Amino acid sequence: MPSRIRTAYDRRLAEGRLTPDPSQIPVVEALTRLEKDLARKAPMGGLFGGQAEVRGVYLWGPPGRGKSLLMDMFCASVPEPRKTRAHFHAFMARVHDLVRQWREGDAKARKAVFGQWKGDDPIKPVAELIASEARLLCFDELQVTDIADAMILGRLFEALFERGVVLSVTSNRAPDQLYLNGINRQLFLPFIAMLERRCVVVSVAGSRDWRLDRLMGDRVWFTPADADARAGFETLWSDLKGEQDECPAYLKVLGREVVIARTDGGLARATFAELCEAPLGPQDYLAVAERFHTLFLEDVPVLGPDNHQAARRFVTLVDALYEAGTRLVVLAGAAPEALYQQGIGAFEFERTVSRLNEMSGADWLARQRTA
């Protein structure tokens, strides 16, 4: 009997919603094996609801090869009743919040959230809560750059694996490249070894970047901001985002938290007002550029003398995106040349115009990010 993930994949091929790609076949086979193992090695009873060990799947490779799409299909089709699909950053944000609740809560508050209250170490109750919610954790965009995440991951996932939790994850990096050159990386190495032991690692190394094909098949600067341009902007966002729900991203910058409300893995979407009319600075924009491979920026107005501070922030944002190789899709009131013609810094804005035009070209879009 064919697996559900294989059936879903073949159906999309037949409907023309996917183009055949030989590099995706090993991924489908690995997810098919995981689907069967989850069904065959049913949960066992005992302390913490322990379960027979099932090796998960770790998919890694360059952006745009279909890892997230296949993960979505797998999570939607696998018959495991207790499953969670989340972006890794969103999952870790929740973990840190649960750790905070345990440390700050009194006995009553802890009991209400965790069902227990004794002890100073939050890892055990956090792991038990997560394991009670899901046997299968499906993560997208596993990337570790934050030392706080790096220091907690090993102990957390050791506790999760002890409770029978199974991982299915995507990443742009091989396991041994995670948290590369990070502070105290030697303390992170046991987590890498644990990942490699608990998951079958599959390289997704196709030559085609389907996301790039979609970007280059359309314009990335939508103007004027009328109904037709907005519809094209929305369609491109929907096509690149896929079926996963959007979620907020929380970027830690100089002890502060910058929130990008609409994200999907390496895709981010924000309004001009949110990024350029708010009191953000160069470090904030660098964090955005490093975290996301593509930014959708909407409602960029025609600027004038009264908007010179927002124009200056826009220049800084574009510089950060340009240097990081982050792709930019814009819904604007005018072409780059007509965005800011009068006001403080209008002359210097011409360099930004040049960069925006370059960033809309095929050669620039095809560049590979260094991280």
N, C-alpha and C positions, 0 to 999 in steps of 0.2 A: 504494500500500500504506500503510495507516494506521501512524502511528508507535507505538512501544511505550508512550510516556507517554500519548498520546491514548487508546489501547486500555485502559490501566489506569484512567484517569480515567473513561471512559465505563462501564466495568464497575462501578466503585464507585457511580456514579450509578444504574445499573440495579439494583444490589443494595440500594439505599437506605442505603448507608453514607455517602454524601455527599448534600447538598441542593444543587440547582442554584443557582449564584451567578454572575451575568453578569460580575462583576469578576474571576473566576478564568480566564475564557476567554483574555484576552491573555497570561496567565501560561502556560497550557497551549500556546498557539501559539508563544510565545518558546522554551519548552523543547523543543517539537517541532522548531523550526528548529535549535536547538543539537544535538539528537540526530542530525539529518540531516547537519549540517556535520561533526560528529565522525566519522561513518561515511564521508562523501565525501572529506574532506581527511585522508587517512590519514597516519600518521607517516612522515616521510622519514628517510633515513639521514644519516650525516655526524656531525660533531663534536657530542658531548653527545646524540646521538640526536635532533637537531632535528626540528621538525614544522611542517607548513603552518599558518599562522596561522588560528585559529578564534576568533571573538569570543564571549566568554562571556555570562552573563546575571546582572544585578544586580537582584534583586527587593526593593522597599522599600515600606513602608506601615505602618499602625498594627498593634498586636498583634491576634492572633485572626482574621486574614483568610485563613488557610489557606496562608501562604507555606511554613512548615516542612513541612506535610503534602504539598504538591505537590513540594517538594524531595526528600522521602523517596521519593515515588513515582518521580520522575525518576531518582534515583540507583540505585534498585533495578531499574528497567526498562531503562536505557540500556545498550546492548551493549558499551560501551567496557570492555575488560578491566582496564585500569589506572586505577582510580578510588578516591578516598578520600572518605568522608563523615564530617565532624567538626564539632563546635561550634568556632567561631572562637577562643574563649578556650582551649579544650583544645589547638588547633593552635599557638597562640602560646606556650603553656606548654612544649610540646615544642620549639619553635624556640629559646626561651631556654635550655632544657636542652642542646640540641645546641651552641649557641654556647658555653655553659659547658664542655662536654666538649672542644670544640676548643681553647679557651684554656688549659684546665688539663691536657690530655692530652699525654703524650710521643709520640714518633714511633710507637711500637708501638700505643698506645691509639688514636691518631688513625687509623692504618691499619686497625685492627680495625673501627671504626665507619664511617669515611668512605671507605675504600679508597685514601686518600692522606694525606699528612702534611706537605707543605711549605707555608710561608706563615704570616703572622700574621693575615690577614683571614679570619674564619670564614664570611662570607656566601657566598662561592663554593662551598666544600665542602658547606655546609648546603643550599644551593639544588640542587646536583647530586644530593645524597642524596634530597631530596624529589622531584625530577623523575624520578629513577630508579624511584621507587615508584609514582608516579601521573601520568598525563597530565591527568586531570580531578580538580580539587579542588572538592568541594561543601561549602560552609560555611554554617552557620546562625548567626544573631544576630551579624553583623559589627558590632562596636561598639568604638570606640577611645577610651579614657579615660586610659590609662596612657602617660606620656611615653616609657617604655622601648619600648613597642610602636610608638608613633608614629614614633620615630626610626629604627627598624629596617625598617619596612614598605616604604618606597620602594625601598631598595636590594635587599631580599630579593625583592620581586615583580618588579622589573626583571630580576633574574637568572632568576627562574622563567619569566617570559614569554619571555626569550631562548631558553629551553630547551623552548619549546612547551607549557608548562603552560596549561590552560584553567580559568577560574573560573566557578562557578555559586554565587551567594551570596544570602542573605537578610539584610535589615537593617530596623530600624524607622526608619532615617534615610536621606534622599537622600544621594548621595555628597558633595555640597558642604556637607552639614551634619555630616559626620563630624569628630570631634575639635574641635568648635566651641568657641572661646574657650580652647583648650588652650595650654599653654606652648610657645612657639616654633612656633606653628601654621604660620607661613610655610614652615617646612622640611617640613611635611607636605603642602602643596598639590600638589607634583609627583605624589605618590601618588594624590591625587584625580583629577588630570588623566589619569593612566595608567589608572585604573579606568574612567573614562568613555570612554576610547579603546578599551580592550580588552574592554569589556562593553557589551551593549545594556541600557540602564536601563529597567526596567518598574515603573511605579507600580501598587501593588495597593491600590486606594482604595475597596473595598466598604464599604457602610454598616453591615453586620452584623459584630459581633464574635462569631464562633462559639464562642470560648473562654468569653466572658462568658455567652452563652446557656446553655452547659453548666453553668457555675457557678451561675447564677441558677435553673436548673431543678432544683437539688438543694440540700440543706443544706450548709453549710460548717463547721458545728460538730457533730462526731460524738461522742455520749455516750449511755450509759456505754461504756467501752472494751471492749465484749463482741464476740462473733464477728460479729454483724450490723453493728455500727457499723464494725468494722475492715474488713469486706467492702465496705461503702459507701465508706469512705475509700480503699481500694485501687482500687476501680472508678473513682472520680473521678480519681485520680492517673493510672491507665492511660489513661483517655479523653483527658485533657489532654496527656499526654506523647506520645502517638502511638507510632510504630514505631521511633524512633531510640533507640539504646542510651544508657543513662545514663553520665555521666562525672563525675569530680570537678572542682570549681572551686577555684582558688587565688586568694584575695583578699589583696592586699598592704596591710597596715595598720600604719602607724608602724614600718616596718622589719621587721615580722613577717609570717607567712603564716598566714592562717586558711583551713582546708580544709573545704569543704562536699562531702562524699563523693558525694552523689546529686543530680545536676542534669541538666536537659535544657534547654539554652538559657536562657530566662528563668524556668524552673521550678526550684525547689529543694525538697529534702526532707531533714529532719533530725529527730532525736529531741529531746525536752526535755532529756535528759541531755547531749547533745552541745552544745546552745546555752546552757543555763541552769545546768547544774551544773559546767561547765568555767569556768576563770577568764577569761571574756570581759568586755569593757567596752563603753561607749557607742560608741566609734569602730568596733569590730568589728560591732556591730549596724547602724550606719549604712551600713557597707560592704555588708552583706548586703541591706539594704533598697534600696540604690541599684542593686545589681547584678541583682536578680531582681524580676519583676513579680508572682510568686505564690510563697508559702512554704507548704509542707505541714509541719506540726509535729505529731509523733505522740508518744503515751505521755506526755501531760501529766498528772501525778498530782494528787490532792487534797493540798494543802500545809498544813503546820502550823508551829508554833513552831520545830521543828528544821530547817525548810526555808526560813528567812527570807531567807538569802542568795540561794538559787535564785529565790525569789519576787521579790526586788528585781531580779534580772537579767531575769526575765520581764517585769516592768513596763517596764524600759528597752528591751527588745526590742520590745514592743508599741508603745511610744512612737515608736521609729524607723520601724517599719512603717507606723504611722498617718500620720506626717508625710510619708513618701515616697509614700503611696498604694499601698503594696504589699498585695496581697490575701493573706488568711490563711485556710488550711484547717486545722482542728484535730481531732485524735483525743484526747479527754480523759476523765478519770475522772468528771467532773461538769460541770454547767453553769457558766458564768463566775461566777455569784453564789455558788456553793458551793465554788469552788476554794481560796480562802484566807480563812478567816473568823477565825482566831486566830493571833497572832504579831506580831512587830515589823513595823510598816508595814501591818497588816491594814486599818486605817481608810483609809489612802491608796490601798489596792488597789481601793477602790470606784470610783475614777476609771478604772482599767484595766478593770474590769467594764463600765462604761459604754462605753468605747471598743470593747471586744470585741463587745458587743451591736450597736453601730453598724456595725462592720466586717462583721457577718454579714447586714446588711440590703441590700435591693436597691438603694437609693439610693447607698449607699457603694460597693458593688461596681461600679456603673455609672460611677463617677467615672473620669476619664482621668488617668493619671499625667502629670506635667509633663515627664518625661524618659524 
